[in-house]
Amino acid sequence: MPTQKFITFSLIMLILATMACNLTMLSRTPTPTTIPVSSEAVDELVENVADAVQTAIATGEIQVTFTEQQLTSLAAMELAASGETRVRDIQILLRDGLMRISGTAVQSGLQLPLSIDVRFYIDAQGKPHSQVVSAKAGIFSIPDSMIAELTTQLDRAIQEEINTYGENVYIHSIVIENGIMTITGEIRS
């Protein structure tokens, strides 16, 4: 049974990290402070998740933290590995309860700053969901219908992956402040 808990918890952490990567098409205008990208930050993220998994297996309690540098590095490296050239200069800020993703979109020789602000919430069953609170392409807001479609698809993918491995992971909170995202929860039998 500990193996199933390990797989389920690892899946949840991977989904949340991947969610940051998958939202890059609607990224945020670059900020004056550039978050450096490094393989060491990705290694730290992987190590944090592995440590959290071991603790969860031993105690049933889940707590894992991610930094802006870890998530920015992961997103940048995922974009590079996928060969994606339409988004560059990705940055992920964790401030005031929001994940703020920024970058530059390149399309047909045009460069346009894109931004997206995402808030996370937990439903009554302990499942994480996303809510896009702002999305812009340059000075133009992304239409609500596109935002709703993106959020629906993202949440559907998250729930399908979680449901594939069972319903025994219960997330209590996702707190975002001062450059850190902290996820707490438990493994229920």
C-alpha positions in Angstrom: 0.0 0.0 0.0 2.8 2.5 0.6 3.8 2.2 -3.1 0.3 3.3 -4.1 0.5 6.3 -1.8 3.9 7.2 -3.2 2.6 7.0 -6.8 -0.6 9.0 -5.9 1.3 11.7 -4.0 4.0 12.0 -6.7 1.3 12.3 -9.3 -0.4 15.2 -7.5 2.9 17.1 -7.2 3.7 16.5 -10.8 0.3 17.7 -11.9 0.7 20.9 -10.0 4.2 21.5 -11.4 3.0 20.6 -14.9 0.1 23.0 -14.6 2.5 25.8 -14.3 4.3 24.6 -17.5 1.1 24.1 -19.4 -0.2 27.7 -18.8 2.7 29.3 -20.6 0.8 30.2 -23.7 -0.9 32.9 -21.5 2.0 34.2 -19.6 2.6 37.5 -17.7 4.6 40.6 -18.8 8.2 40.3 -17.6 9.0 42.0 -14.3 12.0 44.1 -13.5 13.4 41.3 -11.3 14.4 38.3 -13.4 14.3 34.9 -11.7 17.3 32.9 -12.8 16.9 29.5 -14.4 19.1 26.7 -13.2 19.2 22.9 -13.3 20.1 23.0 -9.6 16.7 24.6 -8.8 14.9 21.8 -10.7 17.0 19.3 -8.8 15.9 20.9 -5.5 12.3 20.7 -6.6 12.6 17.0 -7.4 14.4 16.4 -4.0 11.7 18.4 -2.1 8.9 16.3 -3.7 10.8 13.0 -3.0 11.3 14.1 0.7 7.6 15.0 1.0 6.6 11.7 -0.5 8.8 9.8 2.0 7.3 11.8 4.9 3.7 11.3 3.5 4.3 7.5 3.4 5.7 7.5 7.0 3.1 9.9 8.6 0.2 10.3 6.1 0.8 14.0 6.2 1.6 16.0 3.0 3.6 19.2 3.0 5.7 20.4 0.1 7.0 23.8 -0.9 8.0 25.2 -4.2 9.9 28.5 -4.9 9.7 30.9 -7.8 13.1 29.8 -9.0 12.2 26.1 -8.9 9.0 26.6 -10.9 10.5 29.1 -13.3 13.4 26.8 -13.9 11.1 23.8 -14.4 8.9 25.7 -16.9 11.8 27.1 -18.8 13.5 23.7 -19.1 10.3 22.0 -20.1 9.8 24.6 -22.9 13.3 24.1 -24.1 13.1 20.3 -24.0 9.8 20.4 -26.0 11.3 22.6 -28.6 8.7 25.3 -28.0 9.7 28.5 -29.6 6.5 30.5 -29.4 7.0 31.4 -25.7 10.3 32.6 -24.2 11.6 34.4 -21.1 9.2 32.5 -18.9 8.9 33.7 -15.3 6.7 32.4 -12.5 6.0 34.6 -9.5 4.3 33.4 -6.4 2.8 36.5 -4.8 -0.4 37.5 -3.0 -2.2 34.2 -3.4 -1.6 34.1 -7.1 0.7 32.2 -9.5 1.8 34.9 -12.0 3.2 33.5 -15.2 4.9 35.9 -17.6 6.9 35.8 -20.8 7.0 36.9 -24.4 5.0 35.2 -27.1 6.6 35.1 -30.6 4.3 34.6 -33.6 5.0 35.4 -37.2 7.9 37.7 -36.3 5.8 39.6 -33.7 6.7 39.7 -30.0 3.9 40.3 -27.5 4.1 40.2 -23.7 1.5 37.8 -22.4 0.3 37.4 -18.8 -1.8 35.1 -16.7 -2.7 35.2 -13.1 -4.0 31.9 -11.6 -5.5 31.3 -8.2 -5.9 27.8 -6.8 -8.6 26.5 -4.6 -9.6 23.2 -3.1 -13.1 21.7 -3.4 -15.0 19.8 -0.6 -13.4 16.5 -1.7 -9.8 17.9 -1.3 -9.2 18.2 -5.1 -7.2 21.2 -6.4 -8.7 23.5 -9.0 -7.4 26.5 -10.9 -9.1 29.8 -11.6 -7.7 32.3 -14.1 -8.3 35.7 -12.6 -6.5 37.7 -15.3 -5.1 37.0 -18.8 -3.7 39.5 -21.3 -2.0 39.6 -24.6 -0.2 42.9 -24.7 -2.9 45.5 -23.6 -5.8 43.3 -24.6 -7.6 41.0 -22.2 -8.0 37.4 -23.3 -11.7 36.7 -23.9 -13.6 35.1 -21.0 -14.7 32.2 -23.2 -11.1 31.3 -23.9 -10.2 31.6 -20.2 -13.2 29.4 -19.2 -12.2 26.8 -21.8 -8.6 26.8 -20.6 -9.6 26.4 -17.0 -12.1 23.7 -17.8 -9.6 21.7 -19.8 -6.9 22.1 -17.2 -9.2 21.0 -14.3 -10.5 18.1 -16.3 -7.0 16.9 -17.0 -6.0 17.2 -13.4 -9.1 15.4 -12.1 -8.8 12.6 -14.7 -5.2 12.0 -13.7 -6.0 12.0 -10.0 -9.0 9.7 -10.5 -6.8 7.2 -12.4 -4.8 6.6 -9.2 -7.6 6.6 -6.7 -9.2 9.1 -4.4 -7.0 8.7 -1.3 -5.1 12.0 -1.6 -6.8 14.9 0.2 -5.3 18.4 -0.3 -6.1 20.8 2.6 -4.6 24.0 1.2 -2.4 25.6 -1.4 -0.9 28.8 0.0 1.0 31.2 -2.2 2.9 34.1 -0.7 6.3 35.8 -0.6 7.7 33.7 -3.4 6.7 30.3 -2.0 3.9 27.9 -2.8 3.1 25.5 0.1 0.8 22.5 -0.5 -0.6 20.6 2.6 -2.8 17.6 2.8 -3.0 14.0 3.8 -3.3 10.5 2.5 -6.5 8.9 3.5 -7.2 5.2 3.6 
